[in-house]
Amino acid sequence: MTRRQAREFILQVLFEFEFTGTTRGGTDRASELSQRGASVETIAFVEDIIGGTIRHLKEIDEIIQSASKHWEFDRIAAVDRNIMRFAVYELRYRTDIPAAVTINEAVDIAKKFSTIESYSFINGVLDRIAHGRP
């Protein structure tokens, strides 16, 4: 399993969390990821991003809101919100991942799971955040 596939899995879990308020347990996620061919390192990556994003959700949402000029946070599509959530977590808390990689991954995932307009919006918001201009 690639990091891109791991991030797509993260998006699915965060999307589920937004609507249900719960996620599958870490053991269930680890088992599912193992069945998909994820390494121990990839499983740890997924667990860190999911757990960290959820722990810092209020702060992350405030960062996204301040960087998404002229957009009400609740009007941002749920897929786009959750892509930006895990990307902001990576930008703020995962110093081992270059900002350009995080942004590129988020944009490519948006191209796959969202609309044509979404990926440029996500790119702009994440770029502002990465460069300290929220």
Z-matrix of the N, CA and C atoms (Angstrom, degrees):
N
C 1 1.453
C 2 1.528 1 108.44
N 3 1.296 2 116.14 1 131.52
C 4 1.458 3 121.50 2 179.43
C 5 1.532 4 110.22 3 -84.58
N 6 1.316 5 115.27 4 166.70
C 7 1.476 6 118.91 5 175.21
C 8 1.527 7 110.57 6 -63.09
N 9 1.319 8 116.87 7 -34.10
C 10 1.475 9 119.60 8 177.49
C 11 1.525 10 109.81 9 -61.19
N 12 1.311 11 116.58 10 -47.09
C 13 1.463 12 120.13 11 178.63
C 14 1.530 13 110.82 12 -63.35
N 15 1.325 14 116.40 13 -36.58
C 16 1.460 15 120.57 14 176.82
C 17 1.528 16 110.28 15 -62.38
N 18 1.326 17 116.78 16 -42.74
C 19 1.469 18 120.12 17 179.60
C 20 1.531 19 110.63 18 -67.08
N 21 1.306 20 117.86 19 -35.07
C 22 1.462 21 120.15 20 176.12
C 23 1.525 22 110.13 21 -64.24
N 24 1.312 23 116.87 22 -39.18
C 25 1.463 24 121.68 23 175.50
C 26 1.530 25 109.83 24 -63.63
N 27 1.322 26 117.06 25 -43.67
C 28 1.470 27 122.17 26 177.55
C 29 1.523 28 110.21 27 -57.79
N 30 1.323 29 117.22 28 -44.51
C 31 1.463 30 121.47 29 177.73
C 32 1.521 31 110.47 30 -56.79
N 33 1.308 32 117.20 31 -45.42
C 34 1.467 33 120.76 32 -179.19
C 35 1.528 34 111.20 33 -61.98
N 36 1.322 35 116.70 34 -43.02
C 37 1.468 36 120.31 35 -179.28
C 38 1.529 37 110.56 36 -66.66
N 39 1.336 38 117.29 37 -43.82
C 40 1.466 39 120.00 38 179.69
C 41 1.526 40 111.92 39 -66.26
N 42 1.323 41 116.25 40 -36.50
C 43 1.467 42 120.79 41 176.83
C 44 1.529 43 109.14 42 -62.23
N 45 1.330 44 116.55 43 -46.26
C 46 1.457 45 122.02 44 176.94
C 47 1.533 46 110.24 45 -59.52
N 48 1.318 47 117.12 46 -44.20
C 49 1.462 48 121.68 47 -179.41
C 50 1.523 49 111.24 48 -61.12
N 51 1.324 50 116.91 49 -41.05
C 52 1.460 51 119.93 50 -178.64
C 53 1.531 52 111.28 51 -60.22
N 54 1.302 53 117.44 52 -37.92
C 55 1.458 54 120.43 53 -174.79
C 56 1.527 55 114.19 54 -92.45
N 57 1.341 56 117.82 55 -23.76
C 58 1.461 57 119.05 56 -177.38
C 59 1.520 58 112.74 57 -112.33
N 60 1.328 59 116.99 58 -19.74
C 61 1.451 60 120.77 59 -177.06
C 62 1.519 61 113.46 60 79.03
N 63 1.326 62 116.64 61 4.36
C 64 1.462 63 121.44 62 178.62
C 65 1.534 64 109.33 63 -137.57
N 66 1.316 65 114.63 64 165.36
C 67 1.460 66 120.47 65 173.43
C 68 1.516 67 108.00 66 -133.84
N 69 1.305 68 114.87 67 162.10
C 70 1.459 69 118.61 68 172.39
C 71 1.517 70 107.39 69 -61.12
N 72 1.310 71 117.17 70 145.92
C 73 1.458 72 120.66 71 -179.24
C 74 1.514 73 112.08 72 -61.95
N 75 1.334 74 115.68 73 157.61
C 76 1.455 75 121.36 74 -179.68
C 77 1.511 76 113.16 75 -56.82
N 78 1.333 77 117.67 76 -36.67
C 79 1.464 78 121.00 77 179.03
C 80 1.521 79 110.16 78 -66.04
N 81 1.334 80 116.84 79 -42.67
C 82 1.466 81 120.63 80 177.77
C 83 1.524 82 110.89 81 -63.95
N 84 1.323 83 116.10 82 -42.13
C 85 1.473 84 119.66 83 178.94
C 86 1.514 85 110.53 84 -64.52
N 87 1.327 86 116.58 85 -44.96
C 88 1.465 87 120.53 86 -179.09
C 89 1.524 88 110.71 87 -61.14
N 90 1.311 89 116.81 88 -40.74
C 91 1.463 90 121.24 89 178.95
C 92 1.529 91 110.50 90 -63.98
N 93 1.324 92 115.99 91 -46.09
C 94 1.467 93 120.17 92 178.96
C 95 1.527 94 111.33 93 -62.99
N 96 1.324 95 116.83 94 -42.79
C 97 1.463 96 120.32 95 178.86
C 98 1.526 97 111.08 96 -64.74
N 99 1.325 98 117.47 97 -40.00
C 100 1.466 99 121.18 98 177.76
C 101 1.519 100 110.58 99 -60.91
N 102 1.325 101 115.95 100 -41.78
C 103 1.465 102 120.16 101 178.63
C 104 1.523 103 111.57 102 -64.19
N 105 1.322 104 116.46 103 -26.89
C 106 1.465 105 121.15 104 178.11
C 107 1.529 106 111.91 105 -87.10
N 108 1.326 107 116.80 106 1.88
C 109 1.457 108 120.55 107 176.34
C 110 1.518 109 115.36 108 91.75
N 111 1.321 110 116.95 109 17.40
C 112 1.469 111 120.29 110 -179.81
C 113 1.520 112 110.43 111 -74.87
N 114 1.312 113 115.54 112 140.33
C 115 1.462 114 121.52 113 175.29
C 116 1.523 115 109.67 114 -77.60
N 117 1.317 116 115.85 115 168.59
C 118 1.468 117 121.15 116 176.32
C 119 1.527 118 109.49 117 -59.40
N 120 1.329 119 117.65 118 -39.26
C 121 1.466 120 121.73 119 179.77
C 122 1.527 121 110.89 120 -65.04
N 123 1.324 122 116.88 121 -40.01
C 124 1.463 123 120.37 122 179.88
C 125 1.521 124 110.31 123 -67.75
N 126 1.316 125 117.01 124 -40.67
C 127 1.463 126 120.34 125 177.86
C 128 1.531 127 109.97 126 -61.93
N 129 1.328 128 117.27 127 -42.42
C 130 1.466 129 121.04 128 177.52
C 131 1.528 130 110.51 129 -62.69
N 132 1.331 131 117.17 130 -40.78
C 133 1.466 132 122.32 131 177.03
C 134 1.528 133 110.08 132 -59.00
N 135 1.325 134 116.77 133 -49.24
C 136 1.462 135 121.82 134 -179.30
C 137 1.528 136 110.46 135 -60.37
N 138 1.319 137 116.68 136 -47.25
C 139 1.464 138 120.31 137 -178.34
C 140 1.528 139 111.33 138 -63.17
N 141 1.328 140 117.13 139 -39.12
C 142 1.465 141 120.12 140 178.49
C 143 1.523 142 110.84 141 -64.25
N 144 1.312 143 116.92 142 -46.33
C 145 1.469 144 120.13 143 -176.96
C 146 1.532 145 110.45 144 -66.22
N 147 1.317 146 117.13 145 -45.72
C 148 1.468 147 119.67 146 -179.91
C 149 1.529 148 110.17 147 -63.44
N 150 1.321 149 116.43 148 -53.38
C 151 1.467 150 119.89 149 -178.21
C 152 1.508 151 112.64 150 -60.97
N 153 1.324 152 117.00 151 -44.60
C 154 1.459 153 120.85 152 -179.20
C 155 1.516 154 112.54 153 -66.07
N 156 1.318 155 116.55 154 -40.62
C 157 1.463 156 120.13 155 178.96
C 158 1.518 157 110.21 156 -63.18
N 159 1.303 158 117.12 157 -45.07
C 160 1.468 159 120.45 158 -179.68
C 161 1.526 160 110.57 159 -66.76
N 162 1.331 161 118.17 160 -42.62
C 163 1.473 162 121.14 161 179.03
C 164 1.529 163 112.17 162 -61.22
N 165 1.315 164 116.85 163 -36.59
C 166 1.464 165 121.63 164 -175.91
C 167 1.532 166 112.41 165 -105.08
N 168 1.324 167 117.17 166 20.72
C 169 1.466 168 121.40 167 -171.99
C 170 1.522 169 113.43 168 -56.65
N 171 1.320 170 117.49 169 -45.02
C 172 1.474 171 119.61 170 -178.38
C 173 1.527 172 110.54 171 -61.50
N 174 1.312 173 116.41 172 -47.33
C 175 1.462 174 120.77 173 179.34
C 176 1.534 175 111.09 174 -62.76
N 177 1.319 176 116.62 175 -44.62
C 178 1.471 177 121.52 176 -179.80
C 179 1.525 178 110.10 177 -61.44
N 180 1.320 179 117.42 178 -45.15
C 181 1.465 180 120.49 179 179.15
C 182 1.526 181 111.46 180 -61.85
N 183 1.325 182 117.23 181 -38.21
C 184 1.468 183 120.24 182 177.57
C 185 1.530 184 110.71 183 -65.15
N 186 1.308 185 117.10 184 -39.81
C 187 1.468 186 121.14 185 178.24
C 188 1.528 187 110.11 186 -63.11
N 189 1.327 188 116.40 187 -46.12
C 190 1.473 189 120.43 188 179.30
C 191 1.519 190 109.94 189 -62.51
N 192 1.324 191 116.85 190 -44.77
C 193 1.465 192 120.69 191 -179.68
C 194 1.520 193 111.35 192 -58.71
N 195 1.322 194 116.87 193 -44.95
C 196 1.464 195 118.51 194 -177.63
C 197 1.529 196 111.80 195 -70.47
N 198 1.316 197 117.75 196 -26.04
C 199 1.469 198 120.50 197 -179.25
C 200 1.527 199 113.10 198 -89.54
N 201 1.316 200 117.37 199 -15.62
C 202 1.473 201 119.69 200 -178.52
C 203 1.521 202 108.90 201 -98.82
N 204 1.284 203 113.36 202 77.23
C 205 1.457 204 121.67 203 -176.71
C 206 1.537 205 110.85 204 -58.63
N 207 1.314 206 115.09 205 139.01
C 208 1.465 207 122.85 206 176.28
C 209 1.525 208 113.58 207 66.56
N 210 1.314 209 118.36 208 17.87
C 211 1.462 210 121.98 209 177.32
C 212 1.514 211 109.02 210 -127.76
N 213 1.302 212 116.52 211 129.78
C 214 1.451 213 119.97 212 171.86
C 215 1.522 214 106.97 213 -76.95
N 216 1.309 215 116.22 214 134.96
C 217 1.462 216 121.09 215 -174.95
C 218 1.526 217 111.68 216 -55.47
N 219 1.316 218 117.40 217 -42.85
C 220 1.469 219 121.01 218 -177.91
C 221 1.525 220 113.22 219 -68.17
N 222 1.311 221 116.95 220 -15.52
C 223 1.469 222 119.79 221 179.44
C 224 1.527 223 112.48 222 -91.00
N 225 1.316 224 117.26 223 -8.08
C 226 1.469 225 120.81 224 175.49
C 227 1.523 226 106.82 225 -73.16
N 228 1.320 227 116.98 226 134.02
C 229 1.465 228 121.15 227 -179.31
C 230 1.524 229 110.41 228 -55.74
N 231 1.319 230 116.05 229 142.06
C 232 1.464 231 121.64 230 -176.79
C 233 1.528 232 112.17 231 -56.96
N 234 1.312 233 117.64 232 -39.67
C 235 1.469 234 120.27 233 178.37
C 236 1.523 235 109.25 234 -62.50
N 237 1.315 236 116.88 235 -46.84
C 238 1.465 237 121.23 236 -179.10
C 239 1.525 238 111.58 237 -63.50
N 240 1.332 239 116.95 238 -42.61
C 241 1.471 240 120.92 239 177.88
C 242 1.524 241 110.74 240 -57.26
N 243 1.315 242 116.27 241 -45.33
C 244 1.460 243 119.76 242 -175.95
C 245 1.521 244 113.02 243 -74.34
N 246 1.304 245 117.81 244 -31.35
C 247 1.468 246 120.21 245 172.19
C 248 1.525 247 108.96 246 -62.84
N 249 1.329 248 115.79 247 -47.23
C 250 1.463 249 118.90 248 -179.38
C 251 1.521 250 111.73 249 -66.74
N 252 1.315 251 117.78 250 -33.59
C 253 1.464 252 120.19 251 179.73
C 254 1.520 253 111.50 252 -59.81
N 255 1.344 254 116.98 253 -51.90
C 256 1.467 255 116.44 254 -177.84
C 257 1.519 256 111.17 255 -70.77
N 258 1.332 257 117.28 256 -30.32
C 259 1.465 258 119.70 257 177.70
C 260 1.533 259 110.56 258 -67.22
N 261 1.322 260 117.58 259 -41.10
C 262 1.467 261 120.57 260 177.76
C 263 1.526 262 109.93 261 -64.43
N 264 1.315 263 117.12 262 -39.48
C 265 1.467 264 118.70 263 176.02
C 266 1.529 265 109.75 264 -58.55
N 267 1.327 266 116.53 265 -46.04
C 268 1.467 267 119.52 266 178.81
C 269 1.526 268 110.93 267 -61.06
N 270 1.324 269 117.16 268 -44.31
C 271 1.465 270 120.57 269 -178.58
C 272 1.522 271 112.01 270 -62.62
N 273 1.313 272 117.13 271 -38.30
C 274 1.461 273 121.14 272 -175.60
C 275 1.524 274 114.37 273 -86.92
N 276 1.323 275 116.84 274 -34.50
C 277 1.462 276 119.42 275 -168.90
C 278 1.526 277 114.96 276 -120.14
N 279 1.307 278 119.09 277 -8.78
C 280 1.465 279 120.87 278 -179.48
C 281 1.530 280 108.71 279 -114.96
N 282 1.289 281 115.99 280 81.27
C 283 1.460 282 120.87 281 -177.62
C 284 1.528 283 112.60 282 -69.36
N 285 1.334 284 116.48 283 -10.16
C 286 1.463 285 120.27 284 178.39
C 287 1.526 286 112.70 285 -80.98
N 288 1.327 287 117.57 286 -7.07
C 289 1.457 288 121.85 287 -179.52
C 290 1.528 289 108.42 288 -112.73
N 291 1.332 290 118.06 289 119.63
C 292 1.471 291 119.62 290 179.22
C 293 1.533 292 111.28 291 -60.39
N 294 1.314 293 115.96 292 142.29
C 295 1.468 294 121.22 293 -179.43
C 296 1.520 295 111.65 294 -55.23
N 297 1.322 296 117.18 295 -40.28
C 298 1.466 297 120.43 296 -179.34
C 299 1.525 298 111.47 297 -61.20
N 300 1.323 299 116.93 298 -36.68
C 301 1.467 300 120.77 299 178.57
C 302 1.525 301 109.83 300 -67.44
N 303 1.323 302 116.83 301 -46.97
C 304 1.461 303 121.09 302 179.20
C 305 1.518 304 110.85 303 -58.31
N 306 1.311 305 117.11 304 -47.86
C 307 1.466 306 120.99 305 -178.44
C 308 1.524 307 110.58 306 -64.65
N 309 1.324 308 117.81 307 -44.72
C 310 1.461 309 121.14 308 179.78
C 311 1.527 310 111.11 309 -60.71
N 312 1.330 311 116.60 310 -43.61
C 313 1.465 312 120.46 311 178.94
C 314 1.529 313 110.17 312 -62.17
N 315 1.321 314 117.52 313 -45.14
C 316 1.461 315 121.43 314 -179.68
C 317 1.528 316 111.04 315 -61.56
N 318 1.320 317 116.49 316 -43.48
C 319 1.463 318 120.92 317 179.84
C 320 1.531 319 110.40 318 -64.09
N 321 1.318 320 117.44 319 -45.03
C 322 1.460 321 120.52 320 -180.00
C 323 1.526 322 112.01 321 -64.77
N 324 1.315 323 117.54 322 -37.42
C 325 1.464 324 120.86 323 176.87
C 326 1.529 325 109.77 324 -67.70
N 327 1.329 326 117.22 325 -38.53
C 328 1.472 327 120.51 326 176.40
C 329 1.521 328 110.54 327 -63.52
N 330 1.312 329 117.59 328 -38.59
C 331 1.468 330 120.45 329 177.75
C 332 1.526 331 110.83 330 -60.98
N 333 1.310 332 116.38 331 -33.83
C 334 1.469 333 121.58 332 -178.53
C 335 1.528 334 112.50 333 -80.90
N 336 1.333 335 117.78 334 -39.55
C 337 1.456 336 121.01 335 -170.20
C 338 1.526 337 115.17 336 -109.59
N 339 1.325 338 118.13 337 -7.31
C 340 1.455 339 119.27 338 -175.54
C 341 1.523 340 110.52 339 -127.70
N 342 1.312 341 116.05 340 -156.91
C 343 1.460 342 120.79 341 -175.20
C 344 1.530 343 111.61 342 -94.78
N 345 1.293 344 115.74 343 169.26
C 346 1.469 345 122.76 344 178.66
C 347 1.534 346 110.36 345 -57.82
N 348 1.327 347 117.05 346 -43.60
C 349 1.462 348 121.25 347 -177.47
C 350 1.528 349 112.34 348 -71.33
N 351 1.303 350 116.86 349 -26.64
C 352 1.461 351 120.76 350 -172.99
C 353 1.515 352 113.79 351 -64.00
N 354 1.316 353 117.00 352 -42.39
C 355 1.460 354 116.98 353 -173.33
C 356 1.521 355 112.46 354 -66.15
N 357 1.316 356 118.92 355 -32.81
C 358 1.463 357 118.78 356 177.84
C 359 1.533 358 110.82 357 -72.70
N 360 1.331 359 117.02 358 -35.47
C 361 1.465 360 121.40 359 175.46
C 362 1.530 361 109.43 360 -62.63
N 363 1.325 362 117.24 361 -48.70
C 364 1.463 363 122.10 362 179.68
C 365 1.520 364 110.24 363 -60.56
N 366 1.311 365 117.07 364 -43.51
C 367 1.465 366 121.36 365 178.41
C 368 1.526 367 110.70 366 -58.27
N 369 1.320 368 117.23 367 -46.38
C 370 1.464 369 121.01 368 -178.81
C 371 1.520 370 112.66 369 -64.45
N 372 1.326 371 116.43 370 -44.69
C 373 1.466 372 120.56 371 -179.28
C 374 1.525 373 110.30 372 -64.29
N 375 1.336 374 116.76 373 -48.39
C 376 1.462 375 119.92 374 -178.67
C 377 1.524 376 111.85 375 -65.77
N 378 1.314 377 117.47 376 -35.48
C 379 1.461 378 120.62 377 177.13
C 380 1.530 379 110.62 378 -63.20
N 381 1.336 380 117.02 379 -43.16
C 382 1.467 381 120.39 380 177.35
C 383 1.534 382 110.29 381 -60.88
N 384 1.304 383 116.49 382 -43.62
C 385 1.464 384 120.74 383 -179.27
C 386 1.532 385 110.66 384 -65.68
N 387 1.319 386 116.64 385 -45.55
C 388 1.463 387 121.26 386 -178.61
C 389 1.521 388 112.27 387 -61.61
N 390 1.319 389 115.75 388 -32.37
C 391 1.460 390 120.08 389 -178.03
C 392 1.536 391 112.72 390 -99.52
N 393 1.341 392 114.93 391 15.77
C 394 1.459 393 119.19 392 173.94
C 395 1.503 394 115.10 393 68.78
N 396 1.327 395 116.41 394 30.60
C 397 1.459 396 120.30 395 -179.54
C 398 1.518 397 112.35 396 -119.43
N 399 1.331 398 118.87 397 44.14
C 400 1.471 399 117.37 398 178.28
C 401 1.499 400 109.28 399 -74.14
